Amino acid sequence: MAKRNIYLETVPPEEAVERAKAALDRDTLLSTETVPTHESCGRVTAGPIFARYSSPTFHAAAMDGIAVKAESTFAAREDAPVALNHGDEFLFVNTGNPLPEGMNAVIMIENVVQKDEVTALIDAPAFPWQHVRRIGEDIVATELLLPQNRELTPCDIGALISAGIYEIEVRERVRTVFLPTGDEVLNFLDKPEPRAGQVIESNSQVFKGYADSWGIDAAWSKPVPDDEDTLREAVLKALEDGRHMVVVGAGSSAGSKDYSKKVFESIGTVLVHGISVMPGKPTLLGVTDERSGFPGRLLVGAPGYPVSAVVCHEKILAPIVHWLMGKALPERSHADVILARKTPSRPGMREAIRLAAGRIGDQIIAAPLARGAGMITTMTRAQAVTYISEDVEGAEQGQKVHAELLVGEAELDRVLVHVGSHDNTLDLLANELMGLPVPLRLVSSHAGSMGGLTALKAGSALFAGAHLFDPDSGDFNFPFIGRYLKGVDVAVFNLAIRHQGLIVAKGNPLGITGVDDLKRDDVTFINRQRGAGTRILLDHHLKTAGIDAREVNGYENEEFTHMAVAVNVLTGAASCGLGIFAAAKALDLDFVPLARERYDLVIPARHQDDPRITTLLDVIRSDDIKAKIKNQGGYETDLTGREMEPGMGLNG
C-alpha cells in the first residue's frame, strides 16, 4: 500500500510567507535586464536613473499670443495702452514654440489689440517669464529622475522618454511554470468531454490570470501523470528552462498519490506543508538545493481544489512574488459588513468565507455563499471575503465582521441583494440587469422561502423570493408573511406562476407517476433544505397522501437549488426529486407534474423607492422578459409584475 503524507505542522499564511523570504536570496535569484523604455511599464528599476536632457530643452511659449520684452509693457494701462511694433518689439508665437531671442514674456492673443498689420496695443503690463515654460522647468539634465526599486507607472514612462532615456535597466521578471497533475485531469486545450471520475484542468489558467496581474512571466504544461519520477522530471526540466519558481498544481495534500512533497524533498528542503487556513490548507512550499542543479529556486505545491488554490495564490504567492520583484503588494479595500446568515466555522483553523454583498441603507449586507474548496463559482459571485478567526466557532446572523472587498465600494451601490428561494428566472434576471445602460448586479443567497422572510425581518436583504403555499387558505405567501413578518410593511409582486413536479430520469425508467411512488424500495428521493417552499409543498402532498416522511428513502438528503436536485437525478444519485419544470428541461430530464404555484418577490416598503428595486420591477414588467421567462418552460406570466393581495391565490 502506498504511504500517505501527513501534515506535521500547519502554520499561519503570514509565517509561511516569511519562511519563504528567509530561504530565498532574491538578489541572487533575480538578475537585471535592459529593456526599451516604452515597454517597461510595471517593471522595477534596478538602480537610480538620471536625466540625460532637460525638459523643456528651450524656453517655450506656454500660450498662443505674442512674445515680448516684459520691460517694454510696464507702462501699459487700460486707458493708456502701449503700442508695440512687429519684428523688433513683438513676434507672434504658438504654444510650444521656442521663445524668440531677446524676448522674455508671452501675452495671450486674446489680450492683444491688433491696431494694424505691424502694430499691437497692450493695455496691461506683462511680467518677466509670463506664460513661458523655462528650460528645465520640468526636468533638469543630470538630476535624479527616478530612484532604484521604483515600479514604473505610465507617467514614469513619459518622464523617462522626455528626459532622453530610451532604454532602462530593470529587475528581471519572475519566471514560473504551472504543472497540473493527476491521471484524472484532462487538458482543456483538447476540448474534452469528461467522463465519470475525470475533471477538466482549469487551475493553470486561474494561476496564469493572477500571474499576468502580478507582472510575471508564467507558462503552464499539459497535465503530468500521478507518478513520482515523471513529476520530478517535469520539475527539473522547468528549473533547467530557467524558471525561478515551479508551481505544482494538486499533489500537495495527504493522499497516497500526492507526490509533490516527496519530489520537493528529493531536490531541496520543504519549508511549509500546510497552512492554517481553510480552504488552502494543503499549500506546500520548498526551496531547491544543489541536488536539483539549480539551488535557491522556489517550489510551490498549490492545492488542487480551485478555491484552495486561489487562497494559496492570494495569501502566499502574491506577497512572495511581489517581494521578489521589489514591488509593493496591492492592498484591497476593506469594510465592515453585516452577515445576513449565521455562519458556523471550525475552531483551530482560520476560514475564508466568500460573501455576496451589497449596500442596504447605510450598511453593507453580506450573505455567505456556499462553502467548499471545489466551488469555484463562489468566487465568481462574491463581492467580498471575510476570514473567521481560528479561536471562534463562527459568526452570528447580524454580526458585524471585517471583510476584504473584491470590487470597488461604489459597485456595492449597484448590487441587488436577494435572499430566499431559488428559481432559474433569477439567473435570467441577473443577466438582463447586467445588460442595462447602467448595469445592476443581482446576487442571490439560496436560503429557501422561509430563510428569505427571516432575512427581510432582520433587514439583511432588499427583497426575497418566496412560493409558500398555505393549504388552509389556498393562498400563497401572505399567510406566512402575516405570521413571520409582523411589524414589517411589505409589498408582494408576482414573478411567475411555475410548475412543480417530480424530476425523473429521461424516459422515466422507474415509471414514477406521483408521490405514492416515493414509498417504493427502488426509488431514492433527493429533498430540498428545511425552510424551502418546495419542501413545504412536498410535506403537504405527503400529508395529503397519508405518507410518513420516514417512509421516503432519501427524505433526509438535501440540496439548495432546483438545478442541484436535477443534477442528482441526471447522475443517478437519486431516482427523483421535487423541482420546477425548467430545471428538468434544462438537463433534458423528464417531469411528472404535481402542482402550479405562485413565485413572488417580497419587497419591504422602505425599499420600494430604491432605484435598484424600481429598475427590477420595470424589467420584470417588460414584454421581452415575460417572453424569456415563458421560453424556459414550465412558467406562466399572466400575473408577472403585478402587485399581489391576500386571497388572490393563482387567479390574480
C-alpha positions in Angstrom: 0.0 0.0 0.0 1.3 3.5 -0.9 2.4 5.6 2.0 0.3 8.7 2.8 1.7 12.1 3.6 0.9 13.7 6.9 0.7 17.3 7.9 3.3 17.6 10.6 2.6 21.3 11.3 0.3 23.9 9.8 1.4 27.5 10.1 -0.4 30.8 9.5 0.0 32.1 6.0 1.9 35.1 7.2 4.5 32.8 8.7 4.7 30.7 5.6 5.5 33.8 3.5 8.2 34.8 6.0 9.8 31.3 5.8 10.0 31.6 2.1 11.5 35.1 2.2 14.1 33.9 4.7 15.1 30.9 2.5 15.4 32.9 -0.8 18.1 35.3 -1.8 16.3 37.5 -4.2 19.4 39.4 -5.4 21.0 36.2 -6.5 17.8 34.6 -7.8 16.8 37.5 -10.0 19.3 39.4 -12.1 18.7 42.6 -14.1 18.0 43.2 -17.8 17.9 46.2 -20.1 14.5 46.8 -21.9 13.2 49.6 -24.2 11.7 52.3 -22.0 8.4 52.2 -23.9 8.0 48.6 -22.9 8.9 48.9 -19.2 5.6 49.9 -17.6 5.1 47.8 -14.5 8.8 46.8 -14.3 11.0 47.8 -11.3 14.1 50.0 -11.7 17.4 48.2 -10.9 19.2 51.4 -10.0 18.8 55.2 -9.9 18.0 56.9 -13.2 19.4 60.4 -14.1 18.0 62.7 -16.8 20.1 63.0 -20.0 18.2 66.1 -21.2 16.2 68.9 -19.7 12.6 69.3 -20.4 11.9 71.5 -22.0 15.2 71.9 -23.6 14.5 75.5 -24.6 12.4 78.4 -23.3 9.0 77.7 -24.8 5.7 79.7 -25.2 3.0 78.3 -22.9 0.2 80.1 -24.7 -0.8 81.3 -28.2 0.0 85.0 -28.4 2.8 87.4 -28.9 6.3 87.2 -27.4 7.5 90.5 -25.9 10.2 92.1 -23.7 8.3 92.4 -20.5 10.1 95.7 -19.7 8.5 97.3 -22.8 5.0 96.8 -21.4 5.4 98.1 -17.9 3.8 101.5 -18.7 0.6 99.9 -20.3 -2.7 100.9 -18.7 -6.3 100.3 -19.8 -6.7 104.0 -20.5 -3.2 104.3 -21.9 -2.2 101.3 -23.9 1.4 100.8 -25.1 1.9 100.3 -28.9 4.5 97.7 -29.9 6.0 97.2 -33.4 6.1 93.8 -35.0 9.6 92.4 -35.5 11.7 94.3 -33.0 9.2 94.7 -30.2 6.9 91.6 -30.5 6.6 88.4 -32.5 3.7 86.0 -32.9 4.1 82.6 -31.2 2.0 79.5 -30.8 2.0 77.2 -27.7 5.2 75.2 -27.6 7.2 77.5 -30.0 10.7 78.4 -28.8 10.7 81.9 -27.2 12.4 84.3 -29.7 15.8 85.5 -28.8 15.6 88.7 -26.7 12.0 88.1 -25.6 11.1 87.1 -22.0 7.3 87.0 -21.8 4.2 86.0 -23.7 0.9 87.8 -23.8 -2.2 85.8 -24.6 -3.6 86.6 -28.0 -7.0 87.4 -26.6 -5.3 90.3 -24.6 -3.8 91.8 -27.7 -5.5 94.5 -29.8 -4.2 94.5 -33.4 -4.2 98.1 -34.4 -2.8 97.4 -37.9 -0.6 94.8 -39.6 2.5 95.9 -37.7 1.2 97.4 -34.5 -0.2 95.7 -31.4 -1.8 97.6 -28.5 -1.2 96.3 -24.9 -3.4 97.6 -22.2 -1.9 95.7 -19.2 1.8 95.1 -18.3 3.4 91.7 -18.6 5.9 90.4 -16.0 9.1 88.6 -16.9 8.6 84.9 -17.9 4.9 85.3 -18.0 3.3 82.3 -19.9 6.8 80.9 -20.6 8.0 77.4 -19.9 11.6 77.9 -19.0 14.4 75.5 -19.8 14.4 72.6 -17.2 11.1 73.7 -15.7 10.0 70.0 -15.5 13.3 68.1 -15.8 16.9 69.3 -15.4 19.6 67.3 -17.2 21.7 65.1 -14.8 19.2 65.3 -11.9 17.8 62.2 -10.3 14.7 61.3 -12.2 13.7 58.0 -10.5 15.2 56.1 -7.7 16.0 52.4 -7.6 13.3 49.9 -6.8 10.6 52.1 -8.4 7.7 50.3 -10.0 7.2 52.2 -13.2 3.9 53.8 -14.0 2.6 55.1 -17.3 3.5 58.7 -16.3 7.0 57.5 -15.4 7.4 56.2 -19.0 6.5 59.7 -20.3 9.0 61.4 -18.0 11.8 58.9 -18.9 11.3 59.4 -22.6 11.1 63.2 -22.2 14.4 63.1 -20.4 16.1 61.1 -23.3 16.1 57.7 -21.5 15.3 55.3 -24.3 16.5 52.1 -22.6 16.3 51.2 -18.9 17.8 48.6 -16.6 15.1 46.8 -14.6 14.8 43.8 -12.3 14.3 40.6 -14.1 10.8 39.3 -14.2 10.0 36.2 -12.1 9.7 33.3 -14.5 7.4 30.5 -13.4 5.6 27.5 -14.7 2.4 25.8 -13.5 2.5 22.0 -13.7 -1.0 20.5 -13.3 -1.0 16.9 -12.1 -3.4 13.9 -11.9 -4.3 10.9 -14.0 -7.9 12.1 -13.9 -7.1 15.6 -15.2 -7.9 16.4 -18.8 -6.1 19.1 -20.9 -8.6 21.9 -21.6 -6.9 22.6 -24.9 -8.2 19.2 -26.2 -11.7 20.5 -25.5 -12.5 17.2 -23.8 -15.9 15.7 -22.7 -15.2 14.4 -19.2 -16.4 11.0 -18.1 -17.1 9.9 -14.5 -14.0 10.4 -12.4 -12.5 12.9 -14.8 -12.1 16.7 -14.5 -11.2 19.4 -16.9 -8.0 21.2 -15.9 -8.5 24.9 -15.2 -6.3 25.8 -12.3 -3.4 26.6 -14.6 -5.4 29.4 -16.2 -6.6 30.8 -12.9 -2.9 30.9 -11.9 -2.0 32.5 -15.3 -4.5 35.2 -14.7 -3.0 36.0 -11.3 0.5 35.8 -12.7 -0.3 38.3 -15.5 -1.8 40.7 -13.0 1.4 40.4 -10.9 3.6 41.2 -14.0 5.5 37.9 -14.0 6.3 35.6 -16.9 4.1 32.5 -16.5 3.7 29.4 -18.6 1.9 26.1 -18.0 2.2 22.5 -19.1 -0.2 19.8 -20.0 -1.3 17.6 -17.1 1.5 15.5 -15.5 0.5 11.9 -14.6 0.4 10.7 -11.0 3.9 9.3 -11.0 6.7 10.4 -8.7 9.5 10.0 -11.2 7.6 11.7 -14.0 6.7 14.7 -11.8 10.3 15.0 -10.6 11.5 15.0 -14.3 8.9 17.8 -15.1 10.1 19.9 -12.2 13.8 19.5 -13.1 13.0 20.4 -16.7 11.3 23.6 -15.6 14.3 24.5 -13.5 16.6 23.8 -16.4 14.5 26.1 -18.5 15.3 28.9 -16.2 12.2 29.1 -14.1 12.7 30.9 -10.8 9.5 29.3 -9.3 7.8 26.0 -10.1 4.2 25.6 -9.1 2.8 22.0 -9.0 -1.0 22.0 -9.1 -2.5 19.4 -6.8 -0.5 16.5 -5.3 0.3 18.6 -2.2 -2.3 17.1 0.1 -2.1 13.9 2.2 -3.3 11.3 -0.3 -1.3 8.2 -1.3 -0.9 9.6 -4.8 0.2 13.1 -3.7 3.9 13.2 -4.7 4.8 16.9 -4.5 6.3 16.7 -1.0 8.4 13.6 -1.9 9.7 15.3 -5.1 10.5 18.5 -3.3 12.3 16.7 -0.5 14.4 14.8 -3.1 15.7 18.0 -4.7 15.5 20.5 -1.9 14.1 21.4 1.5 10.4 21.6 2.4 9.7 24.8 4.3 5.9 24.5 4.8 3.5 21.7 4.5 0.1 23.0 5.4 -1.2 26.5 6.3 -3.8 27.1 8.9 -6.5 28.5 6.6 -9.5 26.7 5.1 -9.7 26.4 2.2 -6.0 26.4 1.3 -4.6 24.0 4.0 -2.6 21.7 1.6 -0.3 24.5 0.4 3.3 23.4 0.2 6.5 25.5 0.0 10.1 24.4 -0.6 13.4 25.7 -1.9 15.8 23.8 -4.2 19.3 22.8 -3.2 22.4 21.5 -5.0 20.8 18.2 -5.8 18.5 19.9 -8.3 21.4 21.5 -10.1 19.7 24.9 -9.6 19.8 25.8 -5.9 17.8 28.6 -4.4 14.7 28.3 -6.5 11.1 28.3 -5.1 9.0 25.2 -5.2 5.3 25.5 -4.6 2.6 22.8 -4.2 -0.7 24.5 -4.8 -3.9 22.7 -3.7 -5.9 21.0 -6.4 -9.3 22.3 -5.3 -9.9 25.6 -7.1 -10.9 27.7 -4.1 -8.0 26.3 -2.0 -5.6 27.2 -4.9 -6.9 30.7 -5.0 -6.2 31.2 -1.3 -2.7 29.9 -2.0 -2.2 32.3 -4.8 -3.6 35.4 -2.9 -2.2 34.8 0.5 1.1 33.0 -0.2 2.3 33.5 -3.7 1.2 37.1 -4.3 3.3 38.5 -1.3 6.3 36.3 -2.1 6.3 37.3 -5.8 5.9 41.0 -5.2 8.7 40.8 -2.6 11.0 39.1 -5.1 10.4 41.8 -7.7 10.7 44.7 -5.2 7.1 45.7 -5.8 4.5 46.8 -3.2 1.7 44.3 -2.8 -1.6 46.0 -3.9 -3.9 46.4 -1.0 -7.6 45.7 -1.3 -10.2 48.0 0.2 -11.7 46.8 3.5 -15.1 47.4 5.1 -17.3 46.3 8.0 -20.2 44.2 6.8 -23.3 42.7 8.4 -23.8 39.0 8.0 -27.2 38.0 6.6 -27.0 34.5 7.9 -25.4 32.6 10.8 -22.0 31.2 9.7 -20.5 28.3 11.7 -16.8 27.6 11.5 -14.4 25.0 12.8 -12.2 26.2 15.7 -8.5 25.9 15.3 -8.4 26.9 11.6 -8.9 30.3 10.1 -11.6 30.0 7.4 -12.2 32.1 4.3 -15.9 32.9 3.7 -16.9 34.3 0.3 -19.7 36.8 0.5 -22.4 38.2 -1.8 -22.5 41.8 -0.6 -24.4 45.0 -1.4 -25.4 48.2 0.3 -28.7 48.4 2.1 -29.3 51.8 3.7 -26.1 52.9 5.4 -24.8 49.3 5.9 -23.2 46.7 3.7 -25.1 43.4 4.0 -23.2 40.3 3.1 -24.7 36.8 2.6 -22.3 33.9 3.0 -22.0 31.9 -0.2 -21.8 28.1 -0.3 -18.6 26.8 1.1 -16.4 24.1 -0.4 -12.8 24.0 -1.7 -14.0 22.9 -5.1 -16.8 25.5 -5.6 -15.1 28.0 -7.9 -18.4 29.7 -8.8 -18.5 31.2 -5.3 -15.5 33.2 -6.4 -17.3 34.5 -9.5 -20.3 35.5 -7.4 -18.6 37.1 -4.5 -18.1 40.8 -3.8 -16.2 40.3 -0.6 -14.4 37.8 1.6 -14.1 37.6 5.3 -11.9 35.4 7.5 -13.3 33.7 10.6 -10.6 33.5 13.3 -9.3 30.2 14.4 -10.3 30.9 18.0 -14.1 31.2 17.4 -16.8 28.8 16.2 -18.3 31.1 13.6 -20.3 34.3 13.4 -23.9 35.0 14.1 -26.6 36.5 11.8 -26.5 40.2 12.2 -22.9 40.2 13.4 -20.5 42.9 12.1 -17.4 41.4 10.6 -14.4 42.9 8.8 -14.1 42.0 5.1 -11.9 42.5 2.1 -13.8 44.0 -0.8 -13.3 42.2 -4.1 -15.0 45.1 -6.0 -14.9 48.8 -5.7 -17.0 50.1 -2.8 -19.1 52.2 -5.3 -20.1 49.0 -7.0 -21.9 47.8 -3.9 -24.5 50.5 -4.5 -25.3 48.7 -7.8 -26.0 45.3 -6.2 -29.4 43.9 -5.6 -29.2 41.6 -2.5 -31.7 38.7 -2.7 -32.1 36.1 -0.1 -34.8 33.4 -0.5 -36.0 30.6 -2.7 -34.0 29.6 -5.7 -35.6 29.9 -9.2 -34.0 29.7 -12.6 -35.7 33.0 -13.5 -33.4 34.8 -11.1 -30.4 33.8 -13.3 -32.3 35.2 -16.3 -33.0 38.5 -14.4 -29.3 38.7 -13.3 -28.3 38.6 -17.0 -30.9 41.2 -18.0 -29.9 43.6 -15.3 -26.3 43.5 -16.3 -27.3 44.4 -19.8 -28.9 47.7 -18.8 -27.2 51.0 -19.7 -26.3 51.3 -16.0 -25.7 47.7 -15.1 -27.1 46.2 -11.8 -25.7 43.0 -10.3 -28.2 40.6 -8.7 -26.6 38.5 -6.0 -28.7 35.7 -4.5 -28.3 33.6 -1.4 -30.4 30.5 -1.7 -31.8 30.2 1.8 -35.3 28.9 0.9 -38.5 30.9 1.2 -38.6 30.9 5.0 -34.9 31.9 5.0 -35.8 34.9 2.8 -38.6 36.1 5.1 -36.2 35.8 8.0 -33.7 37.9 6.1 -36.3 40.6 5.5 -37.2 40.6 9.2 -33.5 41.1 10.0 -33.1 43.8 7.4 -30.5 41.9 5.5 -32.0 41.7 2.1 -33.5 44.1 -0.4 -36.1 41.5 -1.4 -36.9 37.8 -1.0 -38.3 35.2 -3.4 -41.0 33.0 -1.9 -43.5 30.4 -3.0 -45.0 29.3 0.3 -48.4 27.6 -0.1 -50.9 27.6 2.7 -53.3 24.6 2.4 -55.8 26.1 4.9 -56.4 29.3 2.9 -55.3 28.1 -0.6 -53.2 31.3 -0.8 -49.5 31.9 -1.3 -47.0 33.7 0.9 -49.4 36.2 2.6 -50.3 33.8 5.5 -46.6 33.3 6.2 -45.9 37.0 5.9 -48.6 37.7 8.4 -47.2 35.1 10.8 -43.4 35.7 10.5 -43.1 39.4 9.3 -45.3 41.1 11.9 -44.5 44.8 12.0 -42.7 44.7 8.6 -44.6 46.5 5.9 -44.1 44.7 2.6 -45.4 44.7 -1.0 -45.6 41.5 -3.0 -45.1 41.3 -6.7 -45.5 38.2 -8.8 -42.5 37.0 -10.8 -44.2 33.9 -12.4 -46.6 31.0 -11.9 -44.4 27.9 -12.1 -45.0 24.2 -12.5 -43.6 22.0 -9.7 -43.3 18.2 -10.1 -41.1 15.2 -9.7 -38.0 15.4 -11.8 -37.1 11.9 -13.1 -34.6 10.3 -15.4 -35.0 10.6 -19.2 -37.7 8.2 -20.3 -38.9 7.7 -16.6 -37.4 4.2 -16.4 -38.9 3.5 -13.0 -42.4 4.6 -14.1 -42.8 7.2 -11.3 -46.2 8.8 -11.6 -46.7 10.6 -8.2 -45.9 10.9 -4.6 -47.2 7.5 -3.8 -44.2 6.0 -5.7 -41.9 7.7 -3.1 -42.6 4.8 -0.7 -41.2 2.2 -3.1 -37.9 0.5 -2.1 -36.4 1.0 -5.6 -37.0 4.8 -5.5 -34.4 7.2 -4.0 -35.5 10.7 -3.4 -33.5 13.9 -3.1 -35.1 16.6 -1.0 -34.7 20.4 -0.6 -33.4 22.0 2.6 -35.6 22.9 5.6 -37.5 26.1 5.1 -37.6 25.8 1.3 -41.0 26.3 -0.1 -40.5 23.2 -2.3 -40.0 21.1 0.8 -43.1 22.6 2.4 -45.0 21.7 -0.8 -43.7 18.2 -0.6 -44.7 17.8 3.0 -48.2 19.0 2.1 -48.6 16.4 -0.6 -47.1 13.6 1.6 -49.6 14.5 4.3 -52.5 14.6 1.8 -51.4 11.1 0.5 -51.1 9.8 4.1 -47.3 9.1 3.7 -45.0 9.4 6.7 -41.7 11.2 5.7 -39.8 8.3 7.2 -41.2 6.1 4.5 -39.4 8.1 1.8 -36.0 6.8 1.0 -33.7 9.9 0.8 -36.1 12.4 2.5 -33.2 13.5 4.7 -30.8 14.2 1.8 -30.9 17.9 1.0 -30.0 20.2 -1.9 -30.3 24.0 -2.0 -31.4 24.6 -5.6 -33.7 23.1 -8.3 -30.7 22.6 -10.6 -28.8 20.7 -7.9 -31.8 18.4 -7.5 -31.9 17.9 -11.3 -28.2 17.1 -11.4 -28.7 14.4 -8.7 -31.3 12.8 -10.9 -29.1 13.2 -14.1 -26.1 11.5 -12.4 -28.2 8.7 -10.9 -27.5 9.8 -7.3 -31.3 9.9 -6.9 -34.3 8.5 -8.7 -36.3 11.7 -8.5 -36.7 14.9 -6.7 -39.3 17.7 -6.4 -38.5 20.7 -8.5 -39.5 23.0 -11.3 -40.1 22.0 -14.9 -37.5 24.5 -16.1 -34.7 22.6 -14.2 -35.8 19.3 -15.7 -35.9 20.8 -19.2 -32.5 22.4 -18.8 -30.9 18.9 -18.3 -33.2 17.1 -20.7 -34.9 15.1 -17.9 -38.5 14.0 -17.7 -41.1 15.6 -15.4 -44.2 14.4 -13.6 -46.4 17.4 -12.9 -47.6 17.8 -9.3 -48.7 21.5 -8.7 -48.8 25.0 -10.0 -47.6 27.6 -7.6 -47.0 31.4 -7.4 -43.4 32.6 -7.1 -43.5 36.1 -5.7 -41.0 38.8 -4.8 -41.5 40.1 -1.3 -40.2 43.7 -1.0 -40.1 45.8 2.2 -42.0 49.0 1.7 -38.9 51.0 2.8 -37.0 49.7 -0.2 -39.8 50.2 -2.8 -38.4 53.6 -3.9 -34.9 52.4 -4.1 -33.7 52.9 -7.7 -32.5 49.3 -7.8 -35.9 47.9 -6.9 -37.8 50.2 -9.3 -35.5 49.1 -12.1 -36.0 45.5 -11.2 -39.8 45.9 -11.3 -39.6 47.7 -14.6 -37.6 44.8 -16.1 -40.0 42.1 -15.0 -42.9 44.0 -16.3 -41.5 44.2 -19.8 -42.9 42.1 -22.6 -39.4 41.0 -23.5 -38.6 39.4 -20.1 -42.0 37.8 -19.9 -41.4 36.1 -23.2 -38.0 34.9 -22.0 -39.5 33.5 -18.8 -42.1 31.5 -20.7 -39.4 30.2 -23.1 -37.7 28.5 -20.1 -40.6 26.1 -19.9 -43.0 25.4 -17.1 -43.8 29.1 -16.4 -46.9 31.2 -16.8 -46.6 35.0 -16.9 -50.2 36.2 -16.7 -49.5 37.8 -13.3 -45.9 38.7 -13.8 -45.1 42.2 -12.5 -48.5 42.6 -10.8 -48.8 43.5 -7.1 -50.5 40.7 -5.3 -53.1 41.0 -2.5 -54.1 38.4 0.1 -56.5 35.8 -1.1 -55.6 36.1 -4.8 -54.2 32.5 -5.0 -53.4 31.6 -8.6 -56.3 33.7 -10.0 -55.0 37.3 -9.6 
